[in-house]
Amino acid sequence: MELRYSNNTKKKHYIMKNLLAIFLLFTITAQINAQHFIDTYIHIKPDYYGGIGELLIMDCHDPLATVSRTVTFEGNPLPGMQATGIIASGPKTLHYQANDGTNTYEFVAEIDFNGLNPTISYTTSPTIEPMSVIEKYKSASPACDGEIELIISGGNAPISTKWFDENGSEVVSNANQLQFSGLCANTYGYSFGDASTFTCLGAGNGFSNPFNVTIDLLDCIVQTTDVSCVGTCDGSAELITVGGLGIMNSFITHQNGNNHPLQLTNECSGNVHGEFMDFTGAIAQCMNDIGSPDLINFTLNTTDLTGPGSNDGTAEVSVTQGAAPITYEWTGPNSYNSTGTNQVNGLEDGAYDLTMTYNNGQCDTTTSFQIYDALQIIISSVEPHTVNPPNGAVYFSIAGGKEPYDTILDDGQNQISGGPFTGLSFGQYTLIVNDANGNSVDSTFMINTFVSVNKEALNEFTIYPNPATNNISIKGDYLISATFYDLNGRIVLTTNLNENQTQSINVSNLEAGIYTVSLRSEKGEHMEKVIIK
C-alpha cells in the first residue's frame, strides 16, 4: 500500500521543519553570543599580614555591544571593581553579572585570601570560567631566595605571562612561566593575558598592565651577652628579626638544646642558632656565640731559701692573657698576706696561695705553690774503719728542699746511689743530695783507720783538759801527728807532734762542739772525743 500526502500536508511538514531549524539556530547563536560578548579577569593579592589583601576585576567585551554590569563583594557594591585592605578571615563572595541587552554573563566566586593557601572556587560559573590570577610571593633573605608565583586558572587558552626585573626590563627567558625565583629584595613586575577574542587588556595587546611585587628583605640577628667568667652560665641571647611580613614562627636555640621563641637567659658559653618565618612562608636563619672572657694565662716563678731559715724566698707572676685590671693577693704560713703587686719576697718556707682577680673584679683564679727551705745535709756521725773487711760508715739526715731526694756517695772513683752507706774503707768521700727542684748540696768527710797495737798502747796517750777552751795538751810517747774532725767528718785542724814531749795545741779558732782527735804514733793510731767550749 502506498502512503500518499496531500499538498497541504506536505506544506505543513515543510513549515514545521524549517521552524525547528530556525529555533535551533537561534538557540546556538544566543549561546555563542552569551559566551563571547565579554571576557572577565580576576586578580587576587592574598592577605599575608595585617589586612593587605587586594581584589581587582577586569573585563573585555564586544566593542559593538552595550554592556551593563553589576558587581558585589560580600554583598556590597564594588566601586571600580576593586577592593583593598582585605583581611583573610575565611572565604569571601564575589558576584559578577554582565548583560548586553540580550545575553547575560554571570558567576559567583568564593575567594580565600589566606596568604599561605589562597584559593578561588565557583558556586555559579558561566560556560567559560573567568581567568583568575592569584599572586603569591616569598620574602628574600640575604641569599636572594625570594620568589613570585602565579596561580592561574580559567581563561581562554593558551595563557601567556611576561616578567620584568628590578629595572623594568622584560626577562625574556622567563616568558610564559608561572614562577620567578632567585630574587633579591627589590621590586619586580609581571603581566598576563589569554587568547581572548577581545584585546582590551592593558594597551590592547592582549596583556594586562604590569603588576608590581615588592620582595621584602628577610633577615635576623642573634644578639648575645657573654658570660662574665670562664665556667659561669650568666650569658644571654636575643633573636632580633629584620624586615619580612610579620613573624609567623620563631625560635632561638643554644647548642645545649635550650630554646625559646625569642630570648635565652642564664646560658653558658656556646653557639646559638636563630630562625624565623614570616607570613609569606620565607625563612631567615642566623647565629652567634655566647662568649667568655679570655682565660687568664700566667707564669709563676719562685726561688727557695738560700740558707737554712734565711726567709729570703721569692715569688713572681707574669700574666700573658687576662682582662685587665688584675689584682693580686698572696697568702701563706703564719697569717702571711700581701696585696697589690705581682711579686713578693722575704718569704719563709711553707705553702702559699695566689689569688688573681680580673675582668673588672668579676672573675678570679687561685693557684698554690710551695717555698722550700734550703737543702742541707746533716751528718750525725762518721765511723772509722777499724777491721777487715771494711766497716766504716756515715750517718746523716736531709732537711729542706723538695722531696724526693736522690742521694749519691762519691769516693772519687765510683758513685753509689741510695744509702745507708756502710762498709766503707779508709779514704775521703763526698756525699751528694739532689732534690726534686733541681737543687744540689754536698758534704766531704773522711773515713779514718783506727789501729792500736795493744791495750797498753792505748793508755800511753793523754789529752787534757777535756772539755777545753783555748788550748789542749797531749802527752805520750812516739807521737807523730794529731788530726781534729768535726761531726761531719771534715778535717778542721792538723798539727805535727814531737816524740816524747807534752804538746799544747791552740783550739781557740774552733767552734764549740764535739770533735774527734786522731793521734798517730809509731805504735798505731788512737781516736779520742774532745769537747771544745
VEXSE-293566 format. One line per field, with one value per residue (C-alpha): residue in one letter; x, y, z. Coordinates in Angstrom, 2 decimals. Layout:
N
resn: [a,...]
X: [X,...]
Y: [Y,...]
Z: [Z,...]
This chain:
533
resn: [m,e,l,r,y,s,n,n,t,k,k,k,h,y,i,m,k,n,l,l,a,i,f,l,l,f,t,i,t,a,q,i,n,a,q,h,f,i,d,t,y,i,h,i,k,p,d,y,y,g,g,i,g,e,l,l,i,m,d,c,h,d,p,l,a,t,v,s,r,t,v,t,f,e,g,n,p,l,p,g,m,q,a,t,g,i,i,a,s,g,p,k,t,l,h,y,q,a,n,d,g,t,n,t,y,e,f,v,a,e,i,d,f,n,g,l,n,p,t,i,s,y,t,t,s,p,t,i,e,p,m,s,v,i,e,k,y,k,s,a,s,p,a,c,d,g,e,i,e,l,i,i,s,g,g,n,a,p,i,s,t,k,w,f,d,e,n,g,s,e,v,v,s,n,a,n,q,l,q,f,s,g,l,c,a,n,t,y,g,y,s,f,g,d,a,s,t,f,t,c,l,g,a,g,n,g,f,s,n,p,f,n,v,t,i,d,l,l,d,c,i,v,q,t,t,d,v,s,c,v,g,t,c,d,g,s,a,e,l,i,t,v,g,g,l,g,i,m,n,s,f,i,t,h,q,n,g,n,n,h,p,l,q,l,t,n,e,c,s,g,n,v,h,g,e,f,m,d,f,t,g,a,i,a,q,c,m,n,d,i,g,s,p,d,l,i,n,f,t,l,n,t,t,d,l,t,g,p,g,s,n,d,g,t,a,e,v,s,v,t,q,g,a,a,p,i,t,y,e,w,t,g,p,n,s,y,n,s,t,g,t,n,q,v,n,g,l,e,d,g,a,y,d,l,t,m,t,y,n,n,g,q,c,d,t,t,t,s,f,q,i,y,d,a,l,q,i,i,i,s,s,v,e,p,h,t,v,n,p,p,n,g,a,v,y,f,s,i,a,g,g,k,e,p,y,d,t,i,l,d,d,g,q,n,q,i,s,g,g,p,f,t,g,l,s,f,g,q,y,t,l,i,v,n,d,a,n,g,n,s,v,d,s,t,f,m,i,n,t,f,v,s,v,n,k,e,a,l,n,e,f,t,i,y,p,n,p,a,t,n,n,i,s,i,k,g,d,y,l,i,s,a,t,f,y,d,l,n,g,r,i,v,l,t,t,n,l,n,e,n,q,t,q,s,i,n,v,s,n,l,e,a,g,i,y,t,v,s,l,r,s,e,k,g,e,h,m,e,k,v,i,i,k]
X: [0.00,1.40,1.15,0.44,0.36,-1.76,-0.16,-1.43,0.12,3.49,3.39,2.67,5.51,7.94,6.99,7.45,10.85,12.09,10.73,12.65,15.87,15.42,14.81,17.92,19.99,18.68,19.45,23.02,23.59,22.29,24.64,27.61,26.76,26.39,29.85,31.63,30.29,32.59,35.68,36.45,39.75,40.13,43.40,43.92,46.60,46.42,46.42,49.79,49.74,47.70,44.98,46.91,44.69,43.54,40.95,40.73,38.13,38.91,36.77,36.87,33.71,32.48,33.06,29.77,27.82,26.39,27.18,25.87,27.48,26.55,29.47,29.23,31.79,30.49,27.03,28.18,28.68,32.30,33.18,35.72,35.58,38.42,38.94,41.98,42.79,41.12,41.64,41.91,39.08,37.58,36.06,34.57,31.89,32.32,29.19,29.63,26.85,27.06,24.28,24.44,20.67,20.24,22.64,23.69,27.13,27.23,29.37,29.60,33.08,34.28,37.76,40.01,42.70,44.80,48.43,49.72,46.87,44.81,42.04,39.15,36.16,32.80,29.31,27.89,30.01,29.46,30.47,33.95,35.41,36.90,40.69,41.83,45.39,46.45,49.73,51.90,55.39,58.06,60.37,64.10,66.91,70.40,70.96,68.47,65.97,62.79,60.20,56.93,54.38,51.21,48.31,46.25,43.01,40.24,40.52,40.95,43.91,46.75,47.72,50.67,52.89,55.68,58.18,60.13,63.31,64.07,64.93,61.63,63.26,61.49,63.09,62.59,63.99,61.17,58.33,55.15,56.45,54.32,57.23,60.08,62.65,66.13,65.11,66.86,64.92,63.58,60.53,59.66,56.75,54.64,51.70,49.38,46.94,45.00,43.57,40.56,38.57,38.82,42.11,41.20,43.66,46.39,47.29,45.15,48.00,46.40,48.45,47.43,49.28,52.27,51.60,54.43,55.54,57.88,60.02,60.91,64.27,64.03,66.91,67.66,70.37,71.27,72.42,74.39,75.81,78.94,79.28,81.09,83.71,85.03,82.79,79.83,76.41,75.08,75.12,72.06,70.91,68.07,66.64,66.07,64.06,64.73,62.19,59.75,55.99,55.48,56.58,54.66,57.10,60.48,62.90,66.37,68.33,71.53,73.88,72.95,69.36,67.74,65.34,62.82,60.81,62.90,65.25,67.57,68.91,71.31,73.18,76.73,79.13,78.43,76.85,73.30,71.12,68.12,65.40,62.13,59.43,57.35,53.78,54.93,56.49,60.05,62.68,65.71,68.48,71.24,73.71,76.17,78.22,77.85,81.50,83.53,86.43,89.90,91.03,93.83,97.24,100.18,103.64,104.66,108.35,109.65,113.02,113.61,115.53,119.24,120.20,118.51,115.87,117.06,113.45,114.54,112.27,110.62,107.63,106.69,103.75,103.69,100.22,100.26,96.47,93.56,91.08,92.73,92.81,94.25,94.67,96.85,96.53,99.24,98.59,100.83,102.04,101.80,98.96,101.14,99.20,100.32,98.24,98.63,101.74,102.68,105.79,106.69,109.94,111.23,109.20,109.73,109.35,105.76,102.61,101.24,98.21,97.98,94.51,94.24,91.06,90.36,87.65,86.69,86.54,84.02,86.40,89.18,91.55,93.74,97.00,99.03,102.78,105.47,108.55,111.20,113.88,117.47,118.57,121.10,122.92,123.32,125.98,125.33,128.40,131.27,132.52,136.16,137.38,138.76,138.78,138.75,136.51,135.93,133.33,133.45,130.07,128.45,125.10,123.23,119.81,118.44,116.49,114.86,114.41,111.64,111.27,112.01,115.73,118.47,121.47,124.87,128.16,131.29,134.73,136.48,136.36,132.92,129.45,126.91,123.23,120.72,122.02,122.60,126.32,128.20,131.13,133.33,137.12,139.68,139.55,137.82,134.17,131.69,128.02,125.73,121.99,119.73,116.09,113.03,113.53,116.96,118.85,122.03,124.29,127.31,129.50,133.01,134.22,136.99,136.76,139.82,141.63,141.93,144.59,146.19,148.98,147.73,145.74,148.77,149.43,146.01,146.88,150.13,148.25,146.76,144.62,143.75,141.86,138.68,136.49,138.89,138.53,141.70,144.40,144.60,147.69,148.68,151.18,152.54,155.50,156.41,153.73,153.71,150.54,147.09,144.11,140.78,137.45,134.06,130.81,130.52,133.85,135.61,139.22,139.29,142.80,146.04,149.31,152.61,153.84,157.31,158.18,158.13,157.04,153.89,152.40,149.98,147.59,145.71,141.99,140.58,139.58,137.39,133.64,132.16,131.20,132.34,135.39,137.25,141.05,143.14,146.55,149.14,152.27,154.87,152.72,149.49,146.51,144.30,140.93,139.60,136.48,137.10,134.73,135.50,133.56]
Y: [0.00,3.33,6.25,9.49,13.08,15.89,19.14,20.81,18.14,18.44,22.17,21.95,19.45,21.69,24.73,22.80,21.51,24.98,26.48,23.85,24.64,28.36,27.75,25.62,28.19,30.98,28.98,28.21,31.82,33.07,30.73,31.83,35.47,34.81,33.27,35.80,39.25,39.59,38.00,38.51,38.55,38.33,39.46,38.45,39.52,37.44,38.94,37.85,40.09,42.92,43.27,43.76,41.63,43.14,42.27,43.64,42.71,43.46,42.62,42.96,42.98,43.28,46.93,46.89,45.80,47.97,46.19,46.83,45.26,44.53,43.60,42.99,41.81,40.34,41.63,45.21,47.07,47.05,50.53,50.48,46.69,46.67,46.38,46.82,46.25,42.85,40.75,36.99,35.67,32.83,32.68,35.89,36.08,37.87,38.17,39.37,39.87,41.50,41.99,43.24,43.63,40.16,37.90,37.58,36.52,35.69,33.92,33.69,33.03,32.16,33.64,32.74,35.43,33.25,34.08,30.54,28.87,31.34,29.77,30.63,28.39,28.96,28.27,29.68,29.76,30.50,28.24,29.81,30.28,33.75,33.91,34.22,35.14,34.68,36.42,34.65,35.64,34.97,37.48,37.24,36.51,37.98,34.80,36.15,33.31,35.35,34.20,35.16,32.53,32.96,30.55,30.83,29.10,29.60,31.95,31.26,29.01,29.48,31.57,33.94,35.69,38.26,39.06,42.22,42.64,45.32,47.73,47.19,45.22,42.15,38.85,37.04,33.77,33.56,34.21,32.14,30.79,30.81,31.35,33.86,32.74,33.51,37.11,39.59,42.14,44.58,45.38,43.19,43.02,40.72,40.85,38.19,37.53,34.81,34.10,36.30,37.44,40.93,42.79,45.43,44.36,46.87,48.72,46.41,43.99,41.08,41.58,43.29,46.30,45.16,44.36,45.27,43.00,44.24,41.45,42.41,41.68,38.98,38.65,38.12,38.83,36.86,39.44,37.92,38.89,36.96,35.12,37.12,34.46,31.21,28.41,30.59,30.46,34.02,34.75,35.65,35.72,37.50,36.91,40.18,39.98,42.30,43.01,40.45,40.45,39.86,36.86,33.66,31.46,31.92,30.16,30.61,27.52,27.07,24.25,22.58,22.24,25.08,27.06,29.88,31.85,35.00,35.08,32.87,33.77,32.21,30.36,29.01,29.97,28.30,28.63,29.99,29.46,31.65,31.18,32.88,32.57,35.49,35.28,34.74,31.44,32.70,31.67,33.56,31.94,33.49,32.53,33.91,32.79,33.48,34.07,34.18,36.39,35.16,32.51,34.10,32.72,33.25,32.02,31.76,31.70,31.07,30.87,28.87,29.93,30.36,29.14,27.23,29.50,32.52,33.53,35.05,33.12,35.00,34.60,36.50,36.01,37.17,37.40,36.88,36.89,38.16,41.00,43.91,45.31,42.45,42.49,40.12,38.68,36.47,34.38,31.91,30.44,32.30,34.53,35.90,38.30,40.70,42.52,44.87,43.60,40.73,39.84,39.21,38.44,37.71,34.51,31.75,28.13,26.83,26.61,29.76,30.76,33.49,34.79,36.93,38.92,40.16,41.23,44.24,42.16,39.65,36.70,35.22,32.28,30.85,28.94,27.30,26.96,25.94,27.75,25.31,25.73,25.47,21.94,20.71,17.56,16.97,14.32,12.94,10.70,9.18,5.80,4.86,1.74,-0.49,-4.05,-6.07,-6.31,-2.50,-1.33,2.46,4.25,7.65,8.54,11.62,13.28,15.66,18.88,21.45,21.14,19.23,15.51,13.01,13.20,11.50,10.58,9.72,8.76,9.54,8.20,9.93,6.88,5.35,6.58,4.73,5.73,5.20,4.53,3.81,3.95,1.40,-0.98,1.93,1.69,4.33,7.45,10.72,10.68,13.23,12.88,14.50,15.16,16.37,17.36,17.46,21.19,20.57,21.91,20.12,20.15,18.08,17.40,15.86,13.67,11.18,7.57,7.06,3.90,3.13,0.55,0.05,-2.39,-3.36,-2.13,-0.69,1.48,2.98,4.11,5.84,8.89,11.62,14.60,17.37,19.44,17.91,19.91,22.62,26.28,27.68,25.00,21.23,19.41,15.99,13.74,10.42,8.57,8.33,10.86,11.87,13.97,14.97,15.49,17.04,16.01,17.68,15.72,15.85,14.01,17.06,17.78,21.10,21.05,19.08,19.52,17.62,16.46,15.85,12.47,12.01,15.56,17.11,19.20,22.19,22.78,26.07,25.28,28.77,29.07,26.00,26.43,25.00,21.36,17.76,16.73,13.50,13.64,11.10,10.62,8.84,7.35,4.79,2.20,2.93,5.29,6.28,8.13,10.37,12.56,16.09,18.89,22.48,25.07]
Z: [0.00,-0.95,1.53,-0.16,1.25,0.08,-0.93,2.26,4.42,2.70,3.07,6.80,7.30,5.43,7.52,10.83,9.76,8.89,12.12,14.13,12.23,12.84,16.54,16.88,15.01,17.22,20.34,19.24,18.17,21.51,23.36,21.26,21.85,25.60,25.67,23.59,24.24,27.31,28.93,32.63,34.61,38.38,40.01,43.67,46.15,49.36,52.82,54.20,57.24,58.67,56.03,52.79,50.55,47.23,44.57,41.03,38.36,34.69,31.64,27.85,25.72,22.16,21.21,19.29,22.35,25.10,28.34,31.82,34.93,38.49,40.77,44.51,47.07,50.28,49.30,48.81,45.52,44.37,43.08,40.28,40.52,43.03,46.78,49.04,52.71,52.64,55.78,55.42,57.60,55.61,52.09,50.71,48.00,44.66,42.47,38.89,36.32,32.84,30.26,26.66,26.39,25.04,26.85,30.47,31.70,35.43,38.05,41.83,43.26,46.77,47.38,50.34,50.84,53.22,52.39,52.71,50.83,48.75,46.63,44.33,43.56,41.86,43.11,39.87,36.73,33.03,30.16,30.05,33.52,34.16,34.10,37.72,38.72,42.35,43.15,45.79,46.82,49.45,51.09,50.32,52.74,52.06,49.99,47.38,47.65,47.15,44.66,42.94,41.92,39.88,40.38,37.16,36.29,33.69,30.74,27.04,26.36,25.69,28.74,28.45,31.05,30.95,33.74,34.46,36.53,39.11,36.29,34.48,31.66,30.38,31.37,28.09,29.39,31.91,29.46,29.94,33.25,36.39,38.77,39.05,41.65,42.99,43.71,45.96,47.95,45.32,43.19,40.19,37.74,35.61,33.19,31.83,29.01,27.19,23.73,24.21,21.15,22.59,23.10,25.60,28.33,29.02,25.83,23.75,23.06,24.85,28.09,31.27,32.52,34.67,38.31,40.66,43.52,46.22,47.67,51.23,52.82,55.47,57.93,61.59,64.16,67.28,69.80,72.68,76.05,77.05,80.34,82.99,83.76,82.42,83.67,84.68,82.97,83.10,79.35,77.26,73.63,71.85,68.37,66.50,63.28,60.35,57.61,56.27,56.73,60.43,62.49,61.92,63.83,65.52,67.83,69.26,70.31,72.34,71.41,74.69,73.45,75.38,73.18,73.31,70.73,71.10,74.13,76.21,79.66,82.19,79.48,79.38,76.61,73.26,69.84,69.44,66.35,65.45,62.85,61.99,59.35,58.13,56.82,53.23,54.36,53.85,56.42,57.75,59.77,61.85,64.56,67.06,70.05,73.73,74.50,77.67,78.75,77.95,80.39,82.36,81.37,83.66,84.60,88.26,89.19,92.71,94.45,97.61,100.71,100.07,103.56,106.35,107.91,105.91,104.96,101.67,99.28,96.41,94.06,90.89,88.50,84.86,83.27,79.49,78.94,81.02,81.10,82.91,85.51,87.55,91.32,93.35,96.85,98.37,101.49,103.32,106.63,109.90,108.55,105.76,103.48,100.77,98.12,95.17,93.45,91.16,93.18,96.80,98.63,102.12,102.21,104.74,103.76,103.57,101.42,99.72,97.62,94.98,94.02,90.88,90.26,86.71,84.24,86.36,89.50,88.13,87.86,89.91,89.81,92.56,92.28,95.05,95.38,97.89,99.11,100.37,102.99,101.78,101.04,103.60,104.68,108.40,109.12,112.57,112.76,110.79,111.96,111.20,109.50,112.26,110.93,107.75,105.85,105.91,108.41,108.14,107.95,107.61,109.20,108.08,107.63,104.98,105.63,103.37,99.63,97.88,98.11,96.69,97.21,95.24,97.43,95.97,97.71,95.67,96.64,93.71,91.52,91.92,92.84,94.95,94.99,97.72,101.22,104.02,103.38,105.47,104.94,103.93,103.81,104.62,102.42,101.54,100.43,99.10,99.98,97.31,97.64,94.78,95.38,93.08,92.42,90.92,93.91,94.99,98.07,99.03,102.04,102.12,105.00,105.87,106.87,109.09,110.11,113.80,114.78,118.26,118.88,122.32,125.22,126.90,123.86,124.21,127.71,126.69,125.32,127.49,126.32,128.73,129.67,128.20,127.78,126.61,125.70,124.13,124.36,124.57,125.87,124.52,126.30,125.02,123.58,119.94,118.83,115.19,114.50,115.75,113.40,114.52,112.74,113.21,113.38,109.56,109.27,107.92,108.91,110.75,112.29,111.79,113.66,113.86,117.27,118.77,120.20,123.96,124.64,126.00,123.23,123.54,120.62,120.16,119.52,120.11,116.43,116.58,117.10,120.23,119.76,119.83,117.82,117.13,117.53,115.69,117.39,115.29,116.80,115.91,117.66,115.79,115.77,118.66,118.45,121.20,121.58,122.83,123.67,122.78,124.78]
